[in-house]
Amino acid sequence: MIPASVVLVVTLIALAAVMLRTPRLSRRGLFFGFTVPGSFAQSPAGQRIFRTYAAILLAATVPGLYLAVAKSRGEGIPLLLGAYLLAYGWARRATQAYQIEPSRIREASLTTRRDPLPGGWLAWLLPFALPATSLFLTARYWGRIPARVSIHYDAAGQADRWVAKSWWSVNALPLMAISITLALLLLAWQVTRARRISAAGAAAESESGRRRFLLLAQLGILYLLNLLFTAITLEMLGLVSTWAARSLVLALLVWVVATLIFVGRYAHHRQQFEPEADRTSDEHWHFGLFYANPADPSILVEQRVGFGYSLNFARPGSWAILALTIGPGIGMSFLR
């Protein structure tokens, strides 16, 4: 069993690393969500803003690590999240003084180009078979299920919340897997249809490469999540050992870390070959993280801070995807 202190330390370090790296992954011409001159991030003012942002995060990470190592307490995680909001808010206020008007020049292509789903639709539909199998097995082996079932686990992977046996509590994880799989499938479909910023040439090829990478990373997470939820259900039925679920947790973490490592490579490639900024207006970005533009038909747009895509919260489809992603988890919290 992995000690809780080790899990907390790794989680804190990973969160701090992501928070420190994320502002460096944006397109040239974007800095903490604002449109700025393309070379601003490397300018003395840009470097000063980033150093202060990093110092605030590191100042919160140190006491969090102490609590995790010395007392096996997880207060360092909300402390770090609070420090991130403080540092990010300060960096945005400092950056706003250097904000410029986004370019109104647009590139267009006379042909429609859409990136196919890696592996085709079958590869993306196959994961639904895993939670469907779990639902079948819970019905088949209902008598093996104890009177109380676990629905939550602590940092060390130990169950810390149990509820009375019922159809809903027993099948909560398979139902959650179906909902999340559907949400990820819809997101992947929208990625293939998302608006292109580069119309042709090396920039367009770079953009297609990034999309393929993101879709493959998402497909890997989709399979690992479904395998993990299925393993937990099978463990409850006594059909597999506890180590099956824990090994899948480790595999999921390794996949996420590998994805984050490769993200840096693709972000650097984008900054070299693709245009500055993202051609969206600053006024439609809230806190630099949330996009809402009712005049934009796109459900997904490129993130301004970091790497990947953001939902357009002015479109009803975005809220449907969000509900499918987090709704089941919220529903589980009401189980008794």
Residue frames relative to the residue before (quaternion, step in Angstrom):
aa qw qx qy qz dx dy dz
M 1.0000 0.0000 0.0000 0.0000 0.00 0.00 0.00
I 0.3887 -0.7159 0.5303 0.2350 3.58 -0.94 0.90
P 0.4635 -0.6870 0.4733 0.2985 3.66 -0.72 0.98
A 0.5855 -0.5986 0.4206 0.3492 3.56 -1.11 0.74
S 0.6210 0.5596 -0.3536 0.4198 3.60 1.02 -0.74
V 0.6398 0.5210 -0.3263 0.4612 3.59 1.04 -0.80
V 0.6468 0.5147 -0.3162 0.4656 3.59 0.95 -0.88
L 0.6654 0.5055 -0.3041 0.4575 3.59 0.94 -0.86
V 0.6444 0.5192 -0.3219 0.4600 3.59 0.98 -0.84
V 0.6687 0.4924 -0.3016 0.4684 3.58 0.88 -0.96
T 0.6474 0.5225 -0.3207 0.4528 3.59 0.96 -0.84
L 0.6648 0.5053 -0.3050 0.4579 3.59 0.92 -0.90
I 0.6669 0.4963 -0.3041 0.4653 3.56 0.89 -0.92
A 0.6556 0.5117 -0.3133 0.4584 3.59 0.96 -0.85
L 0.6543 0.5078 -0.3114 0.4658 3.59 0.95 -0.87
A 0.6618 0.5027 -0.3088 0.4625 3.58 0.91 -0.92
A 0.6508 0.5195 -0.3187 0.4528 3.60 0.97 -0.84
V 0.6545 0.5027 -0.3125 0.4704 3.59 0.96 -0.85
M 0.6685 0.5041 -0.3034 0.4549 3.59 0.91 -0.90
L 0.6656 0.4938 -0.3017 0.4713 3.59 1.04 -0.76
R 0.7190 0.4693 -0.2516 0.4465 3.56 0.98 -0.85
T 0.5751 0.6642 -0.3689 0.3032 3.58 1.00 -0.84
P 0.6876 0.4774 -0.3306 0.4359 3.69 0.72 -0.85
R 0.6487 0.5247 -0.3163 0.4514 3.61 1.17 -0.47
L 0.6403 0.5626 -0.3181 0.4150 3.60 1.23 -0.24
S 0.5001 0.6724 -0.4182 0.3505 3.59 1.26 -0.16
R 0.6355 -0.4946 0.4176 0.4208 3.57 -1.30 0.22
R 0.5761 -0.5079 0.4905 0.4117 3.52 -1.30 0.32
G 0.7528 0.3553 -0.2690 0.4845 3.56 -0.97 0.83
L 0.6983 0.3374 -0.2676 0.5717 3.56 1.33 0.13
F 0.0712 0.7900 -0.6029 0.0852 3.56 -0.88 0.96
F 0.8243 -0.1337 0.0133 0.5500 3.56 -0.50 1.27
G 0.7648 -0.4243 0.1827 0.4491 3.53 0.95 1.00
F 0.6602 0.4855 -0.3170 0.4774 3.62 1.23 -0.13
T 0.4597 -0.6306 0.5433 0.3096 3.55 -1.24 0.52
V 0.0422 0.7969 -0.5946 0.0985 3.56 -0.68 1.16
P 0.6697 -0.4467 0.3637 0.4687 3.64 -1.21 0.10
G 0.6409 -0.6013 0.3300 0.3447 3.58 -1.02 0.83
S 0.7415 0.3935 -0.2230 0.4955 3.58 1.07 -0.68
F 0.3673 0.7812 -0.4616 0.2041 3.60 1.24 0.06
A 0.6297 0.5621 -0.3546 0.4023 3.63 0.93 -0.83
Q 0.7243 0.4072 -0.2394 0.5023 3.62 1.12 -0.63
S 0.5065 0.6528 -0.4242 0.3707 3.60 1.25 -0.06
P 0.6657 -0.4919 0.3543 0.4352 3.64 -1.18 0.31
A 0.6556 0.5057 -0.3219 0.4591 3.60 0.96 -0.82
G 0.6640 0.5058 -0.3036 0.4594 3.59 0.94 -0.87
Q 0.6534 0.5057 -0.3072 0.4722 3.57 0.99 -0.84
R 0.6386 0.5240 -0.3316 0.4557 3.59 0.99 -0.79
I 0.6514 0.5116 -0.3180 0.4613 3.59 0.92 -0.87
F 0.6843 0.4816 -0.3001 0.4580 3.58 0.87 -0.91
R 0.6367 0.5290 -0.3434 0.4436 3.63 0.95 -0.77
T 0.6533 0.4962 -0.3196 0.4742 3.60 0.96 -0.78
Y 0.6148 0.5428 -0.3296 0.4677 3.57 1.03 -0.85
A 0.6863 0.4810 -0.2809 0.4676 3.59 0.88 -0.98
A 0.6377 0.5422 -0.3354 0.4323 3.61 0.97 -0.80
I 0.6398 0.5186 -0.3289 0.4621 3.60 0.99 -0.79
L 0.6634 0.5050 -0.3062 0.4595 3.58 0.94 -0.86
L 0.6751 0.4903 -0.2976 0.4641 3.58 0.91 -0.90
A 0.6188 0.5510 -0.3409 0.4441 3.59 1.06 -0.71
A 0.6897 0.4474 -0.2797 0.4959 3.59 1.11 -0.61
T 0.6130 0.5790 -0.3473 0.4103 3.59 1.13 -0.61
V 0.6296 0.5771 -0.3386 0.3948 3.60 0.96 -0.85
P 0.7085 0.4115 -0.2939 0.4922 3.68 0.71 -0.89
G 0.6003 0.5614 -0.3644 0.4378 3.59 1.11 -0.59
L 0.6536 0.4971 -0.3050 0.4824 3.57 1.02 -0.80
Y 0.6154 0.5423 -0.3473 0.4546 3.59 1.03 -0.73
L 0.6647 0.4988 -0.3064 0.4642 3.59 0.88 -0.92
A 0.6648 0.5138 -0.3038 0.4492 3.57 1.00 -0.83
V 0.7212 0.4457 -0.2502 0.4675 3.60 0.88 -0.96
A 0.7630 0.4096 -0.2124 0.4528 3.57 0.75 -1.08
K 0.8294 0.2099 -0.0716 0.5127 3.58 0.97 -0.82
S 0.3570 -0.7545 0.4760 0.2769 3.61 1.31 -0.03
R 0.4391 0.6770 -0.4585 0.3722 3.54 1.05 0.85
G 0.3750 -0.7789 0.4745 0.1658 3.56 -1.04 0.86
E 0.3317 0.7685 -0.4978 0.2270 3.61 1.18 0.33
G 0.5418 0.6424 -0.3981 0.3679 3.59 1.21 -0.38
I 0.6115 0.5695 -0.3568 0.4175 3.60 1.12 -0.60
P 0.6961 0.4111 -0.3019 0.5053 3.67 0.76 -0.82
L 0.5838 0.5649 -0.3742 0.4474 3.61 1.13 -0.57
L 0.6744 0.4854 -0.2890 0.4754 3.58 0.94 -0.89
L 0.6406 0.5195 -0.3258 0.4622 3.58 0.99 -0.78
G 0.6426 0.5122 -0.3146 0.4752 3.57 1.03 -0.78
A 0.6446 0.5142 -0.3126 0.4716 3.57 1.03 -0.83
Y 0.6201 0.5434 -0.3439 0.4493 3.58 1.06 -0.74
L 0.6561 0.5013 -0.3181 0.4660 3.59 0.90 -0.88
L 0.6490 0.5108 -0.3115 0.4700 3.58 0.99 -0.84
A 0.6976 0.4735 -0.2757 0.4616 3.59 0.81 -1.02
Y 0.6650 0.5054 -0.3052 0.4573 3.57 0.93 -0.89
G 0.6496 0.5135 -0.3142 0.4643 3.58 0.97 -0.85
W 0.6519 0.5015 -0.3183 0.4714 3.59 0.97 -0.83
A 0.6589 0.5166 -0.3119 0.4492 3.60 0.92 -0.91
R 0.6451 0.5109 -0.3311 0.4617 3.60 1.00 -0.71
R 0.6484 0.5032 -0.3290 0.4670 3.60 0.93 -0.79
A 0.6687 0.4926 -0.3046 0.4662 3.57 0.99 -0.81
T 0.6723 0.5051 -0.2927 0.4551 3.59 1.03 -0.76
Q 0.5745 0.6380 -0.3773 0.3471 3.59 1.04 -0.73
A 0.6027 0.5756 -0.3583 0.4207 3.61 1.10 -0.62
Y 0.7278 0.4016 -0.2238 0.5089 3.61 1.19 -0.47
Q 0.3696 0.7575 -0.4640 0.2726 3.57 1.29 0.18
I 0.1024 -0.7783 0.6167 0.0580 3.58 -1.09 0.78
E 0.6165 -0.5403 0.4162 0.3934 3.56 -1.30 0.26
P 0.4646 -0.6767 0.4820 0.3063 3.63 -0.83 0.91
S 0.5621 -0.5997 0.4508 0.3481 3.56 -1.14 0.66
R 0.3132 -0.7547 0.5496 0.1739 3.55 -1.04 0.83
I 0.4643 0.6673 -0.4510 0.3685 3.59 1.27 0.12
R 0.0727 -0.8000 0.5955 0.0103 3.56 -0.87 0.98
E 0.2785 -0.7191 0.6075 0.1906 3.54 -1.16 0.67
A 0.0753 -0.7983 0.5968 0.0299 3.56 -1.05 0.74
S 0.2273 -0.7444 0.6120 0.1402 3.53 -1.22 0.60
L 0.4327 -0.7104 0.4955 0.2503 3.57 -1.01 0.81
T 0.7060 0.3750 -0.2560 0.5435 3.59 1.27 -0.11
T 0.4420 -0.6814 0.5196 0.2653 3.55 -1.17 0.66
R 0.0407 -0.7922 0.6089 -0.0043 3.58 -0.79 1.06
R 0.0434 0.7842 -0.6161 0.0591 3.53 -0.75 1.09
D 0.4059 -0.7178 0.5142 0.2358 3.53 -0.93 0.92
P 0.4028 -0.7240 0.4976 0.2569 3.63 -0.75 0.96
L 0.5553 -0.5721 0.4759 0.3713 3.54 -1.26 0.40
P 0.4663 -0.6729 0.4858 0.3062 3.64 -0.77 0.94
G 0.8123 0.2239 -0.1864 0.5052 3.55 -0.82 1.02
G 0.4731 -0.6808 0.4382 0.3476 3.58 1.26 -0.19
W 0.7280 -0.4503 0.2949 0.4246 3.56 -1.30 0.17
L 0.5950 0.5895 -0.3745 0.3978 3.61 1.04 -0.69
A 0.6480 0.5269 -0.3218 0.4459 3.59 0.95 -0.86
W 0.7119 0.4435 -0.2546 0.4814 3.59 1.09 -0.67
L 0.6757 0.4759 -0.2969 0.4783 3.60 1.17 -0.44
L 0.5470 0.6593 -0.3796 0.3493 3.59 1.16 -0.62
P 0.6246 0.5582 -0.3743 0.3976 3.70 0.89 -0.70
F 0.5564 0.6057 -0.4069 0.3975 3.62 1.12 -0.45
A 0.5764 0.6076 -0.3802 0.3925 3.60 1.16 -0.50
L 0.6222 0.5720 -0.3482 0.4056 3.60 1.08 -0.65
P 0.7102 0.3965 -0.2957 0.5010 3.69 0.70 -0.84
A 0.5884 0.5550 -0.3811 0.4478 3.61 1.11 -0.54
T 0.6368 0.5146 -0.3147 0.4802 3.58 1.06 -0.77
S 0.6287 0.5349 -0.3330 0.4558 3.58 1.02 -0.79
L 0.6478 0.5130 -0.3210 0.4628 3.59 0.95 -0.84
F 0.6431 0.5151 -0.3194 0.4680 3.58 1.02 -0.78
L 0.6972 0.4879 -0.2800 0.4443 3.59 0.88 -0.95
T 0.6314 0.5172 -0.3552 0.4557 3.63 1.00 -0.68
A 0.6431 0.4926 -0.3244 0.4883 3.58 1.10 -0.63
R 0.6661 0.5207 -0.2980 0.4431 3.58 1.00 -0.88
Y 0.7981 0.2396 -0.1085 0.5421 3.62 0.96 -0.86
W 0.1188 0.8446 -0.5138 0.0923 3.59 1.07 0.69
G 0.6547 0.5455 -0.3143 0.4183 3.58 0.99 -0.77
R 0.6342 0.5396 -0.3394 0.4374 3.62 1.15 -0.43
I 0.5894 0.6066 -0.3659 0.3882 3.58 1.17 -0.49
P 0.4499 -0.7067 0.4724 0.2738 3.63 -0.79 0.97
A 0.6757 -0.5179 0.3446 0.3955 3.55 -1.28 0.35
R 0.7633 0.1794 -0.1276 0.6073 3.59 1.21 -0.51
V 0.1562 -0.8007 0.5761 0.0499 3.57 -0.90 0.95
S 0.4584 -0.6810 0.5022 0.2719 3.56 -1.14 0.70
I 0.0846 -0.8050 0.5862 0.0342 3.57 -1.04 0.80
H 0.7639 0.2305 -0.1722 0.5776 3.61 1.25 0.12
Y 0.1554 -0.7917 0.5888 0.0485 3.55 -1.14 0.79
D 0.4436 -0.6975 0.4943 0.2691 3.56 -1.08 0.73
A 0.7671 -0.3832 0.2511 0.4492 3.56 -1.34 -0.07
A 0.6916 0.4658 -0.2754 0.4784 3.58 1.14 -0.58
G 0.5723 -0.6156 0.3722 0.3937 3.58 1.28 0.06
Q 0.5189 0.6272 -0.4179 0.4033 3.59 1.26 0.28
A 0.5089 -0.6378 0.4816 0.3198 3.56 -1.01 0.82
D 0.0248 -0.8195 0.5725 -0.0069 3.59 -0.86 0.93
R 0.7557 0.2366 -0.2092 0.5737 3.60 1.23 0.28
W 0.0696 -0.7991 0.5971 -0.0094 3.53 -0.86 1.07
V 0.1038 -0.7713 0.6239 0.0715 3.56 -1.20 0.58
A 0.6463 -0.5233 0.3815 0.4037 3.55 -1.26 0.34
K 0.5618 -0.6124 0.4482 0.3294 3.54 -1.13 0.74
S 0.2182 0.7293 -0.6263 0.1680 3.55 -0.90 1.01
W 0.6787 -0.4741 0.3373 0.4481 3.57 -1.24 0.26
W 0.6779 0.5036 -0.2950 0.4469 3.59 0.93 -0.91
S 0.6972 0.4680 -0.2974 0.4544 3.60 0.83 -0.89
V 0.6562 0.5122 -0.3158 0.4554 3.60 0.99 -0.78
N 0.7813 0.3372 -0.1625 0.4995 3.57 0.95 -0.88
A 0.3147 0.7797 -0.4951 0.2190 3.60 1.25 0.28
L 0.6932 0.4842 -0.2925 0.4466 3.61 0.86 -0.92
P 0.6542 0.4839 -0.3423 0.4697 3.66 0.85 -0.73
L 0.6505 0.5027 -0.3236 0.4683 3.59 0.99 -0.77
M 0.6240 0.5201 -0.3344 0.4778 3.57 1.06 -0.75
A 0.6404 0.5307 -0.3267 0.4489 3.59 0.97 -0.85
I 0.6428 0.5157 -0.3242 0.4646 3.60 0.96 -0.83
S 0.6725 0.5037 -0.2999 0.4519 3.58 0.90 -0.91
I 0.6810 0.4764 -0.2896 0.4748 3.59 0.88 -0.95
T 0.6298 0.5328 -0.3361 0.4544 3.60 1.01 -0.78
L 0.6477 0.5048 -0.3172 0.4744 3.58 0.98 -0.81
A 0.6454 0.5193 -0.3209 0.4591 3.60 0.98 -0.84
L 0.6817 0.4801 -0.2910 0.4691 3.60 0.92 -0.90
L 0.6149 0.5368 -0.3410 0.4663 3.57 1.10 -0.66
L 0.6584 0.4925 -0.3044 0.4809 3.60 0.95 -0.85
L 0.6364 0.5207 -0.3291 0.4643 3.59 1.01 -0.79
A 0.6512 0.5142 -0.3208 0.4568 3.59 0.93 -0.88
W 0.6391 0.5226 -0.3194 0.4651 3.57 0.98 -0.83
Q 0.6730 0.4871 -0.2968 0.4709 3.57 0.98 -0.81
V 0.5863 0.5608 -0.3764 0.4473 3.60 1.10 -0.59
T 0.6639 0.4996 -0.3140 0.4593 3.59 0.95 -0.81
R 0.7298 0.4054 -0.2263 0.5018 3.59 1.18 -0.53
A 0.4370 0.7286 -0.4483 0.2780 3.59 1.26 -0.18
R 0.6054 -0.5921 0.4013 0.3490 3.55 -1.13 0.75
R 0.3566 -0.7241 0.5542 0.2034 3.55 -0.97 0.91
I 0.3342 -0.7268 0.5645 0.2033 3.55 -1.08 0.75
S 0.7478 0.2939 -0.1698 0.5706 3.58 1.09 -0.74
A 0.3425 -0.7895 0.4813 0.1665 3.56 -0.73 1.12
A 0.8224 -0.0296 0.0795 0.5626 3.60 0.95 -0.78
G 0.7265 0.4714 -0.3097 0.3924 3.53 -1.37 0.08
A 0.7993 -0.2893 0.2216 0.4778 3.55 -1.33 -0.38
A 0.6184 0.5523 -0.3489 0.4367 3.59 1.06 -0.71
A 0.6616 0.4960 -0.3062 0.4717 3.59 0.98 -0.85
E 0.6388 0.5174 -0.3240 0.4682 3.58 1.04 -0.75
S 0.6276 0.5298 -0.3260 0.4681 3.56 1.04 -0.79
E 0.6593 0.5091 -0.3071 0.4602 3.57 0.95 -0.87
S 0.6462 0.5096 -0.3191 0.4700 3.59 1.00 -0.79
G 0.6328 0.5355 -0.3267 0.4539 3.57 1.04 -0.77
R 0.6450 0.5153 -0.3181 0.4661 3.57 0.99 -0.82
R 0.6506 0.5167 -0.3213 0.4544 3.57 0.94 -0.84
R 0.6451 0.5130 -0.3258 0.4632 3.59 0.92 -0.86
F 0.6442 0.5246 -0.3184 0.4566 3.57 0.97 -0.86
L 0.6765 0.4924 -0.2953 0.4613 3.59 0.86 -0.95
L 0.6596 0.5054 -0.3131 0.4599 3.58 0.97 -0.81
L 0.6518 0.5016 -0.3192 0.4708 3.60 0.99 -0.77
A 0.6357 0.5171 -0.3258 0.4715 3.59 1.01 -0.81
Q 0.6591 0.5062 -0.2985 0.4693 3.57 1.00 -0.85
L 0.6380 0.5235 -0.3293 0.4588 3.60 1.02 -0.77
G 0.6370 0.5255 -0.3262 0.4601 3.59 1.01 -0.78
I 0.6500 0.5043 -0.3105 0.4762 3.58 0.97 -0.87
L 0.6216 0.5588 -0.3355 0.4346 3.58 1.02 -0.82
Y 0.6868 0.4664 -0.2843 0.4795 3.60 0.88 -0.91
L 0.6811 0.4968 -0.3065 0.4419 3.60 0.85 -0.91
L 0.6368 0.5202 -0.3348 0.4603 3.60 0.99 -0.77
N 0.6782 0.4837 -0.2989 0.4656 3.58 0.89 -0.88
L 0.6314 0.5121 -0.3339 0.4770 3.59 1.03 -0.71
L 0.6478 0.5243 -0.3173 0.4525 3.58 0.99 -0.85
F 0.6831 0.4759 -0.2960 0.4682 3.60 0.82 -0.96
T 0.6417 0.5128 -0.3259 0.4681 3.59 1.04 -0.73
A 0.6444 0.5259 -0.3220 0.4522 3.60 0.99 -0.82
I 0.6383 0.5172 -0.3333 0.4626 3.59 1.01 -0.77
T 0.6452 0.5098 -0.3173 0.4724 3.58 1.01 -0.80
L 0.6699 0.4904 -0.2998 0.4700 3.60 0.93 -0.86
E 0.6017 0.5458 -0.3547 0.4629 3.59 1.11 -0.63
M 0.6371 0.5264 -0.3211 0.4625 3.58 1.01 -0.84
L 0.6990 0.4510 -0.2614 0.4895 3.59 1.10 -0.72
G 0.4785 -0.6872 0.4230 0.3462 3.58 1.30 -0.13
L 0.4801 0.6927 -0.4178 0.3392 3.59 1.21 0.39
V 0.7698 0.1372 -0.1134 0.6130 3.61 1.24 -0.34
S 0.5555 -0.6142 0.4448 0.3411 3.57 -1.26 0.37
T 0.6763 -0.4862 0.3707 0.4108 3.54 -1.32 0.29
W 0.6324 0.5726 -0.3381 0.3973 3.57 1.04 -0.74
A 0.5471 0.6137 -0.4048 0.4002 3.58 1.16 -0.44
A 0.6875 0.4669 -0.2783 0.4815 3.56 0.90 -0.95
R 0.6789 0.5022 -0.3029 0.4418 3.59 0.91 -0.88
S 0.6317 0.5196 -0.3397 0.4644 3.59 1.05 -0.68
L 0.6457 0.5071 -0.3190 0.4735 3.59 1.09 -0.66
V 0.5866 0.5440 -0.3651 0.4760 3.58 1.12 -0.59
L 0.6541 0.5043 -0.3047 0.4743 3.56 0.96 -0.89
A 0.6513 0.5160 -0.3160 0.4579 3.60 0.95 -0.87
L 0.6411 0.5197 -0.3219 0.4640 3.58 1.02 -0.79
L 0.6539 0.5072 -0.3126 0.4662 3.59 0.97 -0.84
V 0.6400 0.5168 -0.3233 0.4678 3.60 0.99 -0.84
W 0.6478 0.5210 -0.3179 0.4559 3.60 0.97 -0.83
V 0.6594 0.5042 -0.3066 0.4658 3.57 0.96 -0.89
V 0.6515 0.5077 -0.3162 0.4668 3.60 0.95 -0.87
A 0.6480 0.5107 -0.3182 0.4669 3.59 0.94 -0.88
T 0.6295 0.5320 -0.3289 0.4610 3.57 1.02 -0.79
L 0.6674 0.5040 -0.3023 0.4574 3.58 0.91 -0.92
I 0.6259 0.5319 -0.3401 0.4580 3.59 1.04 -0.72
F 0.7055 0.4511 -0.2687 0.4760 3.58 0.89 -0.89
V 0.5291 0.6260 -0.4090 0.4012 3.60 1.19 -0.48
G 0.6335 0.5432 -0.3339 0.4384 3.59 0.98 -0.83
R 0.6407 0.5249 -0.3211 0.4592 3.57 1.01 -0.81
Y 0.7053 0.4587 -0.2761 0.4646 3.57 0.84 -0.94
A 0.6103 0.5361 -0.3554 0.4625 3.59 1.09 -0.62
H 0.6433 0.5122 -0.3216 0.4696 3.60 0.98 -0.80
H 0.6343 0.5239 -0.3227 0.4681 3.58 1.00 -0.83
R 0.6418 0.5229 -0.3225 0.4589 3.59 0.97 -0.85
Q 0.6790 0.5032 -0.2982 0.4437 3.58 0.86 -0.93
Q 0.6558 0.5112 -0.3095 0.4613 3.60 1.16 -0.54
F 0.8312 0.2937 -0.0997 0.4615 3.57 0.79 -1.05
E 0.7349 0.4449 -0.2448 0.4496 3.61 1.05 -0.59
P 0.6555 -0.5475 0.3461 0.3883 3.60 -1.19 0.52
E 0.5729 -0.5621 0.4631 0.3761 3.54 -1.30 0.33
A 0.8378 0.1957 -0.1644 0.4824 3.53 -1.29 0.56
D 0.4727 -0.6923 0.4859 0.2474 3.57 -1.31 -0.06
R 0.4834 -0.7122 0.3914 0.3254 3.58 1.34 0.18
T 0.5436 0.5480 -0.4472 0.4519 3.61 1.14 0.43
S 0.5274 -0.6564 0.4455 0.3041 3.56 -1.18 0.57
D 0.5644 -0.6223 0.4287 0.3324 3.57 -1.01 0.84
E 0.6329 0.5870 -0.3403 0.3730 3.57 1.01 -0.79
H 0.6873 0.4761 -0.2881 0.4669 3.58 1.17 -0.47
W 0.6188 0.5056 -0.3474 0.4907 3.59 1.29 0.05
H 0.1689 -0.7904 0.5856 0.0622 3.56 -0.77 1.07
F 0.8220 -0.0099 -0.0780 0.5640 3.55 -0.64 1.23
G 0.5873 -0.6178 0.3508 0.3877 3.57 1.22 0.41
L 0.7021 0.4786 -0.2427 0.4680 3.58 1.30 -0.13
F 0.7771 0.3102 -0.1396 0.5295 3.58 1.06 -0.77
Y 0.1859 -0.8022 0.5648 0.0536 3.54 -0.71 1.18
A 0.0962 0.7756 -0.6179 0.0860 3.57 -0.93 0.92
N 0.2067 0.7601 -0.5810 0.2048 3.56 -0.38 1.28
P 0.2805 -0.8003 0.5030 0.1668 3.62 -0.18 1.22
A 0.6382 0.5308 -0.3328 0.4474 3.60 1.19 -0.42
D 0.6284 0.5116 -0.3260 0.4870 3.59 1.28 -0.25
P 0.3269 -0.7786 0.4976 0.1981 3.64 -0.55 1.10
S 0.5398 0.6485 -0.3961 0.3622 3.63 1.22 -0.32
I 0.3579 -0.7021 0.5724 0.2264 3.56 -1.06 0.78
L 0.7717 0.2233 -0.1224 0.5827 3.59 1.10 -0.70
V 0.0039 -0.7511 0.6602 0.0060 3.55 -1.14 0.79
E 0.6288 -0.5337 0.3924 0.4071 3.57 -1.19 0.38
Q 0.5005 -0.6317 0.5043 0.3101 3.54 -1.10 0.76
R 0.3954 -0.7127 0.5264 0.2422 3.55 -1.10 0.68
V 0.7519 0.2401 -0.1534 0.5945 3.58 1.12 -0.58
G 0.7872 0.2417 -0.1932 0.5334 3.55 -0.42 1.19
F 0.5565 -0.5984 0.4942 0.2966 3.50 -1.27 -0.57
G 0.6553 0.4944 -0.3615 0.4422 3.59 -0.78 0.93
Y 0.5760 -0.5881 0.4527 0.3427 3.53 -1.21 -0.60
S 0.2291 -0.7488 0.6086 0.1283 3.52 -1.28 0.54
L 0.5060 -0.6392 0.4848 0.3169 3.56 -1.14 0.61
N 0.3521 -0.6692 0.6055 0.2481 3.53 -1.22 0.59
F 0.2454 -0.8372 0.4735 0.1212 3.57 -0.08 1.29
A 0.5559 0.5719 -0.4103 0.4422 3.58 1.24 0.15
R 0.6495 0.4858 -0.3118 0.4949 3.60 1.31 -0.08
P 0.5180 -0.6671 0.4343 0.3132 3.63 -0.80 0.96
G 0.6055 0.5832 -0.3576 0.4068 3.59 1.05 -0.71
S 0.6113 0.5575 -0.3509 0.4386 3.58 1.09 -0.65
W 0.6687 0.4900 -0.3006 0.4716 3.56 0.97 -0.82
A 0.6096 0.5400 -0.3559 0.4585 3.60 1.10 -0.62
I 0.6524 0.4997 -0.3118 0.4768 3.59 0.97 -0.85
L 0.6462 0.5170 -0.3188 0.4622 3.59 0.97 -0.85
A 0.6530 0.5147 -0.3163 0.4567 3.60 0.96 -0.85
L 0.6510 0.5075 -0.3197 0.4652 3.61 0.99 -0.78
T 0.6731 0.5193 -0.2947 0.4364 3.58 1.08 -0.74
I 0.8252 0.2390 -0.0988 0.5021 3.59 0.75 -1.03
G 0.4954 0.6994 -0.4139 0.3068 3.58 1.21 -0.38
P 0.6860 0.4821 -0.3158 0.4441 3.63 0.77 -0.91
G 0.6301 0.5367 -0.3383 0.4478 3.59 1.01 -0.75
I 0.6410 0.4988 -0.3135 0.4919 3.57 1.05 -0.80
G 0.6436 0.5354 -0.3237 0.4409 3.56 0.99 -0.82
M 0.6320 0.5464 -0.3329 0.4373 3.60 1.02 -0.76
S 0.6165 0.5708 -0.3500 0.4143 3.58 1.10 -0.66
F 0.6763 0.4841 -0.2980 0.4685 3.60 1.21 -0.37
L 0.4785 0.6681 -0.4453 0.3556 3.59 1.25 -0.04
R 0.0990 -0.7975 0.5943 0.0311 3.56 -0.96 0.82
